[in-house]
Amino acid sequence: STMIAVLIAHSATVISPGSKVLVVGSGPVCLCAAKLAAVRGFSTTCLVPPGDCELGPGLVSEGGDLGSLPLTFMPVAGPEASEEAIEAAAASAEGLILAIDNEGAFGKPVLETFLQPSSALKRVAVMSRYLNGEGMGFFASAAKTAANKDVWAANAQAVASYKAMEAEVARMSGAAGVEWTVIRAGTLKGGGSGCSGEEGDERSGEPSLLTPAFYELGQQDIVNWRLLYDCSALKVKLVRGDTLPGPGFTAALTATDKVGAGDSHRGAVAAALVEALRSPDAANRDYSVAAEEGREFPGEKEWSHLFEAAH
């Protein structure tokens, strides 16, 4: 019957564990997406700058031993980079994740390398940002300057480059017969496993995220607020479209460990990028991820439900 044919056509592009996934970008959110893709059983290649290739194994697995995890790190530049290896990885990947932790967007030449009509690609999930401008402005910019450089304050230049990237991804995906999903983040916070490895610590956390080596990166504070955040901001809100506000005038109060408007947990953004590759609902749509207070990170079934229920 036609109904069955439609269902088969619809489900054919969702990729399943065992498929090859290429994760391209930089920074902790990219490394976290690569880890979660491998944990979910995808055969994962993580194409990142040489510094991230060095840090990657220790952030994914304590002591840096990846064991049986199906994950390979590949440098995108530097003396160890191989153009042939990069092209081969791009040609054979069925799923593609594009995620840059800082406010960089992918330009056209990079997108053209990975979104080719001749490849095996079926699905692409790209990280963008909240671009609607609500709850941004002076207070968000001031908090970014004073309290936390990762605060997303929607500066005009960054917004323009994300919009251009989204348009290119949609256009190139259409031309290549690939389905795309945009996952929008606000201010990226946290991303490590909290205290989940330490027995008897009631603050806990989510063990599938980055190792505690994550807390040694970047700006060090007396109290590691990222660790506190990783124990208390694990609930996820996923909504369709670009409707979520930034931190507004409370920006200075919620710039670090307090969960505020405009926050997105790095682990949740990474997981949304991975889950989008296999969600029938996520095809050719955009979603925004927000952090909420909670000590339980969504499991695989809950993620698929989050995509189904998002509106």
Backbone as a ProteinNet text record, in pm:
[ID]
protein_1_A
[PRIMARY]
STMIAVLIAHSATVISPGSKVLVVGSGPVCLCAAKLAAVRGFSTTCLVPPGDCELGPGLVSEGGDLGSLPLTFMPVAGPEASEEAIEAAAASAEGLILAIDNEGAFGKPVLETFLQPSSALKRVAVMSRYLNGEGMGFFASAAKTAANKDVWAANAQAVASYKAMEAEVARMSGAAGVEWTVIRAGTLKGGGSGCSGEEGDERSGEPSLLTPAFYELGQQDIVNWRLLYDCSALKVKLVRGDTLPGPGFTAALTATDKVGAGDSHRGAVAAALVEALRSPDAANRDYSVAAEEGREFPGEKEWSHLFEAAH
[TERTIARY]
83.8	0	87.6	27.4	103.8	152.4	69	105.2	238.3	249.9	372	490.6	468.3	576.2	623.4	527.9	561	641.3	596.8	667.9	809.9	825.1	958.7	1046.1	991.7	1067.8	1107.3	1014.3	1038.2	1146.2	1146.9	1240.5	1376.4	1384.7	1507.6	1627.1	1599.9	1713.1	1761.9	1691.6	1738.7	1858.2	1965.5	2080.5	2081.2	2135.8	2128.9	2267.9	2276.6	2406.6	2484.8	2615.7	2699.8	2735.6	2647.5	2675	2792.1	2857.4	2969.4	2919	2970.6	2936.1	3064.9	3062.5	3176.5	3137.2	3215.9	3190.1	3300.8	3261.1	3358.7	3336.9	3445.2	3431.5	3547.5	3517.5	3622.8	3561.9	3643.4	3602.7	3522.3	3492.5	3428.4	3294.4	3211.3	3079	3096.3	3196.7	3226.3	3279.8	3373.4	3430.1	3322.8	3231.9	3123.5	3028.3	2998.9	2912.6	2978.6	3111.4	3183.4	3177.1	3196	3188.9	3050.1	2945.8	2809.2	2772.1	2819.4	2793.1	2854.9	2978.5	3046.4	2978.1	2936.8	2866.5	2735.6	2670.6	2545.4	2569.3	2697.1	2727.2	2756.6	2762.1	2801.3	2953.3	2998.2	3141.6	3187.8	3254.1	3269.2	3411.5	3421.8	3548.8	3529.4	3622.7	3613.2	3725.5	3687	3782	3791.8	3902.6	3917.2	4060.2	4083.9	4220.7	4315.7	4448.8	4546.2	4536.9	4510.7	4499.1	4386.4	4273.4	4160.4	4189.4	4269	4308.3	4390.7	4475	4557.4	4471.9	4381.7	4296.8	4188	4141	4021.6	4017	4118.5	4109.8	4093.2	4164.6	4154.5	4022.4	3956.1	3824.9	3712.9	3740	3639.4	3646.4	3769.4	3788.4	3898.3	3873.3	3973.5	4103.4	4213.8	4342.6	4366.1	4264	4282.3	4276.6	4243	4234.6	4091.5	4072.3	3936.4	3880.1	3966.1	3916.8	3840.5	3719.3	3641	3549.8	3559.7	3472.8	3504.5	3403.3	3431	3456.2	3569	3597.4	3742.4	3761.7	3895.3	3905.7	4014.9	4041.1	4130.3	4095.7	4170.7	4194.9	4322.5	4347.4	4303.2	4243.3	4194.2	4305	4410	4519.8	4648.6	4761	4889.5	4960.2	5081.9	5165.5	5106.9	5021.8	4963.7	4838.6	4787.7	4661.4	4682.2	4587	4593	4466.8	4486.5	4372.5	4296.1	4371.4	4307.7	4221.3	4276.8	4201.8	4074.4	4085.4	3968.6	3863.3	3908.2	3812.7	3745.1	3823.8	3767	3663.4	3694.8	3600.2	3471.6	3486.8	3370.3	3285.4	3350.4	3277	3200.5	3252.6	3189.9	3092.1	3086.7	2999.1	2852.2	2767.9	2622.2	2560.2	2627.7	2580.7	2692.8	2657.1	2755.3	2706.8	2796.2	2765.6	2865	2814.5	2899.2	2877.8	2982.8	2966.1	3094.2	3084.3	3197.4	3158.3	3245	3211.3	3208.3	3302.3	3301.2	3202.9	3208.1	3105.2	3141.2	3213.9	3248.7	3140.8	3108.7	3016.6	3098.6	3050.1	3119.2	3093.1	3199.3	3184.6	3156.2	3121.3	3083.9	3189.8	3320.2	3419.6	3425.2	3412.4	3415.3	3290	3174.9	3049.5	3052.5	3110.4	3117.5	3200	3300.9	3384.8	3303.3	3208.8	3139.2	2998	2938.8	2801.4	2801.8	2864.6	2875.7	2769	2710.3	2605.7	2653.3	2782.5	2831.5	2862.7	2844.1	2886.4	2775.7	2807.5	2709.3	2612.4	2629.4	2561.3	2408.5	2344.4	2198.1	2146.4	2219.2	2172.2	2284.7	2254.5	2350.3	2281.3	2352.2	2302.2	2405.5	2361.5	2454.6	2415.2	2514.6	2488.4	2487.5	2380.1	2373.9	2337.5	2280.9	2250	2106.8	2061.7	1936.3	1965.6	1890.6	1919.4	1806.8	1702.7	1585.4	1606.4	1713.7	1747.3	1674.9	1580.3	1505.9	1592.3	1586.3	1662.1	1812.3	1850.3	1992	2019.3	2109.6	2131.5	2231.9	2220.7	2324.5	2361.4	2261.7	2292.5	2365.5	2323.3	2390.8	2535.3	2555	2690.5	2779.7	2722.5	2799.6	2840.2	2749.2	2780.5	2888.8	2884.6	2985.1	3123.7	3129.7	3256.5	3306.1	3214.4	3255.3	3263.3	3171	3155.5	3189.5	3156.2	3173	3177.1	3294.1	3308.8	3221.8	3173.3	3087.5	2942.3	2906.5	2768.5	2738.9	2626.2	2584.4	2503	2558.6	2492.8	2444.4	2446.9	2389.5	2444.6	2578.8	2629.5	2599.5	2577	2521.6	2604.1	2736.4	2823	2810.2	2810	2795.4	2659.2	2554.2	2419.4	2415.1	2475.4	2475.3	2548.1	2662.1	2735	2662.7	2593.4	2513.5	2397	2331.8	2219.7	2266.8	2383.6	2438.4	2470.5	2528.2	2561.6	2435.9	2332.5	2208.1	2149.7	2152.7	2098.3	2178.8	2311.3	2397.3	2372.9	2361.6	2338.7	2207.8	2102.4	1973.1	1982.3	2049.9	2061.8	2144.7	2262.3	2350.5	2288.5	2221	2155.3	2049.2	1970.5	1866.7	1927.1	2037.9	2103.5	2162.4	2203.1	2268	2169.1	2040.5	1941.4	1962.2	2009.1	2040.2	1940.8	1902	1814.5	1899.8	1859	1936.6	1854.7	1925.4	1863	1953.8	1894.6	1970.2	1937.3	2041.1	2023.5	2076.5	1987.3	2024.6	2062.6	2173.9	2219.8	2217.9	2205.2	2225.5	2367.3	2379.6	2509.9	2544.7	2657.6	2698.7	2760.5	2708.5	2761.9	2780.2	2878.8	2900.2	2940.8	2927.4	2960	3039.7	3077.6	3152	3060.1	3121.6	3043.1	3011.4	3036.9	3005.4	3085	3018.6	3086.2	3042.2	2991.8	2928.4	3023.8	3156	3249.7	3289.7	3256.6	3301.9	3195.3	3227.4	3128.5	3083.6	2955.2	2903.1	2885.3	2909	2886	2743.3	2661.1	2518.8	2491	2594.5	2568.5	2562.1	2628.8	2627.4	2649.9	2587.5	2614.4	2584.3	2626.5	2596.7	2726.8	2748.2	2877.5	2912.4	2811.2	2842.6	2901.5	2908.6	2963.5	3116.4	3179.8	3325.9	3381.7	3504.8	3568.3	3599.1	3632.3	3665.9	3786.4	3862.3	3971.3	3915	3786	3717.5	3726	3721.7	3719.4	3854.5	3957.8	4090.2	4114.7	4020.8	4038.1	3998.8	4065.4	4019	4032	3948	3953.9	3921.6	4011.2	3988.5	3931.2	3828.9	3771.3	3795.3	3781	3805.1	3707.4	3579.1	3480.6	3457.7	3467.5	3447.6	3298.6	3249.5	3104.7	3054.5	3142.2	3096.9	3063.1	3140.7	3113.1	2977.9	2952.1	2822.4	2708.1	2729.9	2627.8	2600.6	2708	2694.6	2623.3	2601.4	2524.5	2380.3	2352.8	2220	2139.1	2200.3	2128.5	2115.4	2077.2	2078.6	1944.5	1840.6	1711.6	1714.2	1647.7	1655.2	1518.1	1513.5	1392.9	1428.1	1348.4	1372.4	1246.9	1260.1	1144.4	1175.8	1072.5	1093.3	1107.4	1192	1206.1	1305.5	1301.2	1396.9	1320.3	1267.5	1176.3	1227.4	1338.7	1381.1	1459.7	1438.4	1506.2	1644.9	1723.9	1851.8	1830.4	1938.6	1929.9	1867.6	1855.6	1794	1866.7	1794.4	1861	1912.2	1877.6	1932.1	2067.8	2120.6	2240.3	2355.5	2380.4	2495	2474.5	2349.4	2319	2327.6	2304.4	2299.7	2415.3	2522.5	2632.2	2712.1	2712.3	2794	2709.1	2712.9	2652.8	2500.8	2437.3	2290.4	2230.9	2127.8	2060.7	1975.1	2000.1	1924.2	1864	1777.3	1725.4	1844.9	1835.3	1943.3	2054.4	2043	2144.7	2116.4	2223.6	2214	2328.2	2294.4	2399.2	2473.8	2608.8	2687	2651.5	2632	2598.8	2465.4	2369.8	2237.7	2244.8	2325.1	2341.9	2409.4	2513.7	2584.9	2491.3	2413.9	2321.7	2213	2163.9	2060.6	2114.8	2241.1	2302.7	2309.4	2347.3	2357.8	2219.1	2125.2	1991.4	1919.4	1947.8	1883.3	1913.4	2029.5	2067.6	1973.7	1910.6	1825.2	1680.7	1642.8	1503.8	1426.4	1322.8	1242.1	1181	1148.1	1084.1	1176.3	1307.8	1402.4	1438	1389.8	1429.2	1388.4	1486.4	1464.7	1389.7	1430.9	1370.7	1479	1443.3	1536.2	1474	1560.5	1518.8	1608.7	1554.9	1635.8	1644.8	1765.6	1791.5	1809.2	1738.9	1757.1	1784.6	1864.5	1893.4	1786.1	1752.7	1661.3	1719.2	1676.7	1727.9	1677.1	1769.5	1733.2	1859.7	1851	1969.8	1974.3	1874.1	1870.5	1886.3	1987	2006	1918.7	1853.1	1764.4	1839.9	1777.6	1834.5	1793.3	1834.7	1807.1	1658.1	1575.6	1430.9	1372.3	1418	1365.5	1403.2	1524.2	1564.5	1472.1	1442	1356.3	1218.3	1174.3	1045.6	1052.5	1165.9	1181.4	1164.3	1221.7	1205.9	1062.3	998.6	858.7	766.9	793.1	700	725.9	842.1	876.5	776.6	735.1	645.7	672.2
-120.2	0	125.6	235.3	361.2	402.5	381.5	422.4	357.5	228.8	157.2	211.4	235.4	290.9	425.7	507.6	640.2	624.7	532.5	509.6	460.8	369.6	317.5	431.6	510.9	623.8	719.4	738.3	834.2	785.9	654.1	603.5	567.9	567.7	520.3	609.9	739	830.6	841.6	780.2	784.7	690	733	643.6	566	444.5	358	326.4	283	248.3	153.2	169.5	95.1	178.9	274.9	365	456.3	506.6	597.7	740.4	803.4	943.1	1024.3	1138.4	1229.9	1353.3	1384.1	1500.8	1602.4	1721.7	1823.3	1950.1	2012.9	2139.2	2158.9	2215.3	2235.8	2261.9	2238.8	2270.5	2160	2179.7	2073.8	2024.8	2112.6	2066.2	1967.7	1990.3	1901.7	1767.6	1772.4	1649.1	1568.5	1638.9	1571.2	1502.3	1568.7	1507.1	1381.8	1387.9	1271.8	1155.4	1186.6	1080.8	1017.4	1101.5	1048.7	968.7	1011.9	936	796.6	790.6	661.4	576.1	639.1	567.7	507.7	579.8	531.1	422.3	391.9	282.3	322.6	452.5	494.8	482.2	445.6	437.7	581.2	643.4	789	835.6	932.8	1002.5	1147.1	1198.5	1335.6	1417.7	1509.3	1588.6	1727.7	1750.9	1872.4	1926.8	2050.9	2104.7	2018.5	2027.7	1942.6	1948.9	2067.2	2080.8	1995.6	1991.1	1908.8	1760.1	1726.6	1585.7	1538	1628.1	1594	1580.4	1677.1	1677.5	1570.6	1541.4	1458.6	1329.2	1240.3	1110.7	1123.7	1217.5	1234.9	1294.8	1368.9	1426.1	1324.4	1225.1	1124.6	1007.8	974.5	855.9	884.3	851.3	881.8	808.7	883.7	825.3	820.8	856.9	867.7	737.5	625.7	499.1	478.7	479.6	471.1	329.6	231.3	93.9	52.8	1.2	-48.6	58.1	181.8	289	314	310.9	326.8	473.4	527.3	669.6	690.4	766.6	802.1	953.4	1008.7	1152.5	1175.5	1277.9	1308	1459.1	1501.6	1646.2	1708.9	1826.3	1896.5	1984.2	2009.3	2094.7	2048.9	2110.6	2077.4	1965.4	1931.3	1835.2	1694.5	1657.7	1521.7	1511.5	1626.1	1624.6	1563.3	1479.9	1418.5	1452.7	1521.3	1561.2	1437.3	1334.3	1210.6	1146	1139.8	1078	1157.3	1291.3	1377.2	1355.6	1352.2	1332.8	1195.9	1094.1	958.8	954.1	1019.6	1023.1	1094.9	1204.3	1280.8	1199.1	1124.4	1048.3	930.3	871.8	748.8	771.4	893.3	917.6	922.9	853.8	862.3	973.5	1005.2	1113.2	1214.5	1341.8	1449.1	1541.7	1570.6	1666.9	1781	1904.1	2023.4	2106.8	2125.7	2197	2267.5	2398.3	2479.4	2541	2523.8	2565.8	2717.9	2785.6	2932	2989.8	3118.4	3176.9	3173.8	3070.9	3056.6	2979	3023	2947.9	2888.9	2780.9	2720.2	2801.9	2830.5	2903.8	2809.5	2868.4	2792.4	2689.9	2726.5	2628.7	2503	2518.9	2402.1	2317.4	2383.7	2310.4	2232.3	2292.8	2225.3	2096.9	2096.6	1976.9	1859.5	1888	1780.5	1752.6	1847.2	1826.8	1804.8	1695.9	1669.6	1571.9	1601.1	1513.2	1369.2	1350	1217	1126.8	1177.2	1099.1	1006.5	932.1	840	912.4	1043.3	1119.3	1115.1	1094.7	1095.7	1208.1	1234.9	1330.7	1422.8	1550.5	1643.3	1716.2	1728.7	1806	1913.7	2037.9	2150.4	2233.6	2271.2	2358.3	2502.8	2572.4	2716.6	2779.1	2896.5	2967.7	3021.6	3068.7	3145.2	3274.8	3300.3	3418.7	3521.6	3496.4	3585.4	3718.9	3730.7	3860.8	3894.6	3811	3842	3816.3	3905.7	3887.9	3905.1	3977.7	4004.3	4150	4217.1	4359.4	4385.1	4501.2	4552.7	4457.8	4403.2	4323.1	4193.9	4132.8	4010.3	4041.6	4150.3	4188.3	4219.9	4287.9	4323.6	4198.1	4101.3	3977.1	3899.2	3904.6	3836.2	3895.1	4027.6	4096.6	4072.5	4081.7	4082.5	3944.3	3856.5	3734.1	3604	3592.9	3464.2	3489.3	3469.7	3500.6	3410	3298.1	3208.6	3255	3362.4	3413.4	3445.3	3391.7	3422.1	3550.9	3656.1	3787	3830.9	3739.3	3762.7	3887.2	3901.7	4019	4006.2	4119.4	4124.5	4045.8	4056.2	3988.8	3836.3	3787	3642.2	3593.8	3670.8	3633.7	3622.5	3719.6	3718.6	3595.2	3558.2	3442.8	3311.4	3300.3	3180	3169	3282.9	3280.6	3236.2	3288.4	3250.1	3100.9	3051.2	2908.8	2822	2858.4	2780.2	2774.8	2888.7	2894.8	2804	2806.9	2722.1	2574.4	2539.1	2398.8	2349.1	2430.4	2390.6	2377.5	2473.1	2472.2	2351.6	2332	2222.4	2086.8	2076.8	1950.4	1916.3	2017.6	1996.9	1945.4	2007.5	1968.5	1827.8	1786.7	1656.6	1546.9	1582.1	1484.2	1439.2	1532	1503	1577	1515.3	1584.9	1655.1	1776	1856.2	1882.9	1908.5	1956.8	2065	2175.6	2279.6	2269.1	2260.7	2257.9	2390.3	2469	2602.5	2600.8	2666.3	2680.3	2827.6	2853.2	2987.9	2992.6	3026.6	3024.5	2880.4	2831.5	2694.1	2687.8	2598.3	2580.8	2433.2	2405.6	2268.7	2177.4	2046.9	1948.5	1830.9	1838.3	1728.4	1635.8	1531.6	1426.5	1456.2	1579.3	1614.3	1528.2	1480.9	1395	1251.6	1217.7	1086.4	971.1	994.5	885.3	870	970.5	967.8	906.1	793.8	720.9	802.9	794.5	859.1	1008.5	1062.5	1206.5	1226.1	1288.5	1297.1	1399.8	1479.8	1578	1512.7	1400.4	1318.5	1394.6	1349.8	1402.8	1296.3	1319.4	1226.6	1165.6	1033.2	972.5	969.4	979.3	968.8	1098.2	1204.5	1331.1	1332.2	1447.9	1455.2	1424.2	1375	1336.9	1461.6	1443	1558.5	1640.3	1588.6	1668	1796.5	1792.1	1910.6	2030.6	2001.1	2110.5	2179.3	2122.3	2185.1	2277.5	2282.2	2367.6	2511.5	2605.4	2744.8	2809.8	2909.5	2996.9	2918.4	2921.9	2848.1	2940.9	2894	2971.3	2892.7	2961.2	2894.2	2778.4	2808.2	2700.8	2667.8	2540.9	2510.2	2510	2625.1	2638.1	2544.5	2509.6	2419.3	2282	2239.1	2109.7	2113.7	2224.5	2237.4	2235.5	2305.3	2312.7	2173.8	2096.2	1962.7	1864.3	1902.1	1817.7	1863.1	1989.5	2043.9	2092	2097.4	2155.3	2054.5	1931.4	1823.4	1799.2	1870	1852.9	1933.2	1882	1944.4	1986.1	2106.1	2152.9	2163.6	2101.7	2106.9	2162.4	2274.9	2333	2351.4	2345.3	2363.5	2513.1	2543.8	2682.4	2761.4	2892.3	2983.4	3083.9	3036.5	3120.4	3151.5	3087.6	3103	3233	3297.8	3424.6	3405.5	3511.9	3516.2	3552.2	3583.7	3603.3	3736	3833.7	3961.2	4029.2	4104.7	4185.5	4103.2	3973	3888.2	3828.5	3867.7	3803.3	3794	3900.8	3900	3799.6	3778.1	3687.6	3541.2	3514.7	3375.2	3343.1	3422.7	3405	3277.1	3228.6	3110	2991.1	2959.1	2832	2832.3	2949.5	2952.9	2925	2841.5	2813.3	2933.5	2992.1	3110.9	3096.9	3191.5	3196.9	3210.4	3149.3	3159.2	3058.2	2969.7	2866.6	2740.5	2680.8	2547	2462.7	2345.4	2257.1	2195.7	2200.1	2144.9	1999.2	1921.8	1780.2	1763.5	1850.6	1842.9	1882.2	1984.6	2026.7	1913.5	1855	1744.6	1625.8	1591	1477	1505.2	1629.7	1665.8	1651.9	1691.3	1677.7	1530.9	1443.6	1300.2	1240.9	1271	1212.2	1260	1383.4	1437	1350.1	1284.6	1201.4	1082.9	1040.3	922.1	948.7	1076.6	1109.4	1139.8	1060.1	1089.4	1229.8	1273.3	1404.6	1520.5	1497.7	1609.3	1651.8	1578.2	1608.2	1749.1	1826.1	1959.8	2054.4	2048.3	2136.2	2193.2	2299.7	2354.2	2345.3	2326.1	2311.2	2396.3	2442.7	2514.6	2431.5	2427.7	2350.6	2447.3	2423.2	2504.6	2413.4	2464.5	2389.9	2419.5	2318.6	2338.7	2267.8	2312.1	2247.7	2104.8	2016.1	1875	1792.9	1677.1	1594.2	1472.9	1459.3	1342.8	1388.8	1335.7	1364.5	1267.8	1315.3	1224.4	1104.2	987.7	868.4	862.9	757.3	747.5	755.9	679.6	680.1	818.8	883.1	1016.9	1116.6	1102.3	1192.5	1178	1054.4	1038.2	1096.3	1084.8	1144.8	1298.4	1354.9	1501	1555.2	1484.8	1528.5	1510.8	1398.3	1375.1	1481.2	1517.3	1605	1753.1	1786.2	1927.8	1995	2115	2189.6	2338.1
0	0	0	-44	-49.8	87.1	188.9	324.1	365.6	340	377.1	298.3	169.4	85.3	138.8	179.4	234.4	363.2	449.7	575.4	550.8	454.1	423.5	371.3	280.4	224.7	336.3	430	536.9	632.7	659	758.6	698.5	566.3	501.7	531.3	555.9	572	715	809.4	947	957.7	1020.4	1026.6	1157.9	1151.9	1269.2	1322.4	1448.7	1507.1	1417	1414.1	1321.6	1199.8	1166.2	1053.5	1086.7	982	1002.2	1023.3	1127	1155.8	1162.4	1096.7	1099.1	1180.4	1282.6	1367.5	1338.7	1293.3	1252.8	1334.7	1379.6	1452.1	1545.8	1664.6	1764	1900.7	2003.2	2140.2	2206	2336.1	2415.9	2361.7	2305.6	2259.5	2144.1	2060.9	1948.1	1998.1	2094	2150	2223.4	2289.5	2362	2263.3	2150.6	2048.4	1991.8	1970.3	1917.2	2016.7	2145.4	2246.5	2249.1	2250.9	2260	2135.3	2017.4	1894	1905.7	1957.8	1973.5	2080.3	2190.5	2298.1	2244.6	2152.1	2092.5	1987.7	1960.2	1868.3	1726	1697.6	1563.3	1549.2	1430.5	1403.2	1373.1	1470.2	1471.8	1443.4	1353.4	1330.5	1372.6	1453.7	1503.2	1439.2	1350.4	1273.5	1337.2	1407	1488	1476.7	1523.9	1522.5	1605.4	1577.2	1646.2	1799	1855.2	2001.7	2057.6	1985.2	2028.6	2010.2	1907.8	1889.3	2008.4	2060.6	2177.2	2302.7	2323	2442.9	2437.2	2316.5	2297.5	2376	2358.5	2427.8	2578.8	2643.1	2787.9	2832.4	2742.4	2775.3	2753.4	2669.2	2637	2734.4	2776	2859.1	2961	3088.6	3191.5	3160	3158.5	3123.3	2972.5	2894.1	2749.4	2672.2	2739.7	2668.2	2619.6	2487.3	2432.3	2434.1	2460.3	2469.6	2345.3	2364.8	2250.5	2191.4	2241	2190.3	2041.8	1953.6	1810.1	1772	1816.5	1797.8	1755.7	1648.6	1599.8	1591.6	1640	1625.4	1504.6	1425.9	1305	1297.8	1280	1276.3	1144.3	1152.7	1033.8	973.5	1051	1003.4	1070	1031	1092.6	1018	1061.7	988.6	978.7	1075.6	1074.5	987.4	940.3	865.2	727	684.7	552.5	475	362.9	280.5	231.5	195.4	146	254.1	375.4	485.3	514.6	510.3	536	427.6	301.5	191	199.1	237.1	249.3	361.6	474	586.6	545.7	469.1	423.8	326.7	238.3	136.2	194.1	304.5	355.2	469.6	523.6	639.4	598	675.4	652.3	735.5	846.3	932.8	950.7	954.9	972	1082.9	1179.1	1285.4	1274.2	1272.5	1263.2	1388.9	1468.7	1596.5	1637.2	1653.7	1700.1	1833.7	1935.1	2070.6	2085	2019.7	2032.3	1929.6	1902.3	1815.8	1667.4	1627.8	1486.3	1413.7	1292.6	1206.9	1092.3	1033.4	919.9	794	720	594	478.9	365.1	245.9	201.6	194.7	147.2	233.1	364.3	453.8	432.2	425.1	405	274.4	169.5	39.1	46	133.7	148.6	201.2	292	362	312.2	240.2	192.2	41.4	-0.5	-144.3	-191	-308	-361.7	-383.9	-408.8	-446.1	-325.8	-204.7	-87.3	-37.1	69.6	130.4	223.4	238.2	342.5	332.9	449.7	456.9	545.6	653.1	753.4	797.6	815.4	875.8	991.5	1103.3	1217.7	1246.2	1247.8	1264.7	1386.4	1466.9	1580.6	1536	1571.4	1550.8	1686.1	1684	1808.7	1806.6	1922.9	1927.9	1851.4	1743.6	1662	1664.3	1746	1741.1	1812.8	1890.5	1950.9	2079.4	2121.6	2244.3	2367.8	2465.5	2589	2570.7	2466.7	2443.2	2481.7	2410.3	2439.1	2549.1	2610.7	2700.2	2813.9	2884.3	3002.9	2965.7	2856.2	2810.9	2771.6	2698.6	2656.2	2775.8	2876	2995.8	3073.1	3083.9	3155.5	3081.4	2948.4	2866.5	2895.2	2903.5	2927.5	3070.1	3165.8	3307.1	3370	3336	3416.2	3344.2	3216.5	3148.4	2998.5	2937.4	2794.3	2705.9	2762.1	2683.4	2675.5	2747.1	2738	2590.9	2541.2	2403.7	2408.5	2347.2	2351.5	2213.8	2116.9	1983.3	1915.2	1910.8	1839.7	1690.9	1628.1	1491.6	1390.7	1402.6	1306.2	1316.9	1441.3	1462.9	1413.5	1442.7	1399.1	1247.1	1178.8	1031.5	978.1	1041.1	987.3	1016.9	1131.2	1157.4	1058.1	1029.7	934.4	796.4	755.2	624.5	622.2	732.4	741	730.9	805	801.1	660.1	591.2	455.5	361.9	376.2	292.1	321.2	450.5	486.7	424.1	433.1	376.6	224	160.4	13.4	-33.6	27.7	-14.4	18	132.1	167.7	64.4	27.6	-75	-204.5	-244.5	-370	-361.1	-240.8	-224.1	-183.5	-168.5	-124.6	18.7	100.7	241.6	330.2	441.6	536.8	642	680	775.3	900.9	1010	1133.8	1190.9	1234.3	1305	1453.5	1536.3	1682.1	1736.6	1796.6	1844.4	1992.3	2021.2	2159.1	2196.7	2326.5	2378.1	2433.7	2561.3	2629.4	2663	2611.3	2641.4	2780.6	2863.6	2999.3	3030.2	3115.4	3160.8	3046.5	3068.7	2967.2	3020.9	3149.1	3210.4	3287.6	3346	3411	3557.5	3600.9	3739.3	3836.1	3939.5	4038.1	4018.6	3900.3	3884.1	3909.9	3895.7	3918	4063.4	4146	4285.2	4374.6	4431	4510	4630.6	4657.4	4776.9	4762.3	4641.6	4625.4	4577.9	4662	4628.6	4519.4	4484.4	4377.7	4240.1	4225.2	4102.6	3972.9	3863.7	3730.7	3627.9	3502.5	3392.4	3340	3364.5	3330.7	3181.5	3092.5	2949.2	2891.3	2972.1	2922	2938.4	2922.5	2925.2	3064.4	3070.2	3197	3281.1	3409.4	3494.3	3445.4	3349.3	3289.7	3227.4	3191.5	3136	3231.5	3362.2	3460.3	3475.3	3413.9	3420.9	3302.6	3208.6	3090.7	3122.4	3053.4	3057.1	3192.1	3209.1	3325.2	3453.3	3550.4	3675.6	3782.5	3850.4	3960.7	4089.3	4202.2	4331	4346.8	4320.9	4321.2	4174.7	4139	3998.6	3968.1	3922.1	3900.8	3791.4	3695	3588.1	3644.5	3743.6	3805.9	3878.2	3949	4017.6	3915.7	3803.9	3698.6	3640.5	3625.3	3566.9	3658.8	3784	3876.2	3885.7	3848.8	3881	3760.9	3641.3	3524.8	3411.8	3448.7	3349.4	3280.8	3324.1	3258	3127.8	3025.5	2893.4	2843.8	2788.8	2720.9	2573.1	2487	2342.4	2276.1	2206.7	2138.4	1990.4	1909.1	1767.2	1735.5	1637.9	1593.1	1676.1	1657.8	1721.9	1805.6	1918.2	1995.9	2135.8	2176.5	2315.9	2337.1	2454.2	2481.2	2541.5	2535.6	2606.1	2751.8	2824.5	2969.2	3012.6	2919.3	2956.2	3070.8	3152.5	3256.2	3373.3	3377.9	3485.7	3445.6	3330.6	3275	3374.6	3449.6	3541.2	3654.9	3693.5	3805	3763.6	3633	3587.8	3493.1	3500	3403.9	3428.4	3552.8	3580.6	3628.2	3759.8	3803.2	3811.5	3817.6	3825.2	3686.8	3684.2	3557.8	3522.1	3404.8	3365.6	3227.8	3191.4	3054.5	2960.9	2844.8	2747.7	2767.9	2869.7	2894	2813	2761.6	2702.7	2759	2809.8	2861.6	2743	2747.3	2635	2607	2714	2695.7	2624.6	2655.9	2592.9	2446	2415.1	2275.3	2196.7	2254.9	2190	2166.8	2269	2256.8	2153.5	2148.8	2050.1	1907.4	1887.4	1754.3	1712.7	1808	1778.1	1753.4	1841.8	1829.5	1703.6	1659.5	1539	1416.8	1417.1	1302.4	1285	1394.6	1383.1	1423.4	1428.3	1460.3	1331.8	1301.1	1181.8	1189.3	1310.9	1328.1	1297	1308.9	1302.8	1160.6	1061	922.7	881.3	834.1	777.3	871.4	999.2	1100.1	1189.6	1259.6	1359.2	1497.4	1596.8	1736.5	1824	1935.9	2033.7	2162	2218.9	2341	2457.6	2568	2688.2	2807.6	2900.6	3023.5	3127.6	3205.8	3318.4	3440.1	3557.7	3678.9	3688.1	3717.1	3730.2	3738.4	3802.6	3823.6	3732.4	3644.4	3555.9	3411.6	3343.3	3201.1	3121	3011.7	2937.1	2879.3	2887.5	2823.6	2677.2	2606	2461.8	2430.4	2503.4	2475.4	2498.2	2606.9	2636.9	2527.9	2471.8	2363.4	2243.2	2206.8	2089.6	2119.2	2243.5	2281.4	2278.7	2322.1	2318.9	2177.1	2079.5	1938.4	1891.4	1929.7	1888.4	1946.7	2074	2145.7	2120.6	2064.1	2045.7	1951.3	1986.8	1897.1	1911.2
[MASK]
+++++++++++++++++++++++++++++++++++++++++++++++++++++++++++++++++++++++++++++++++++++++++++++++++++++++++++++++++++++++++++++++++++++++++++++++++++++++++++++++++++++++++++++++++++++++++++++++++++++++++++++++++++++++++++++++++++++++++++++++++++++++++++++++++++++++++++++++++++++++++++++++++++++++++++++++++++++++

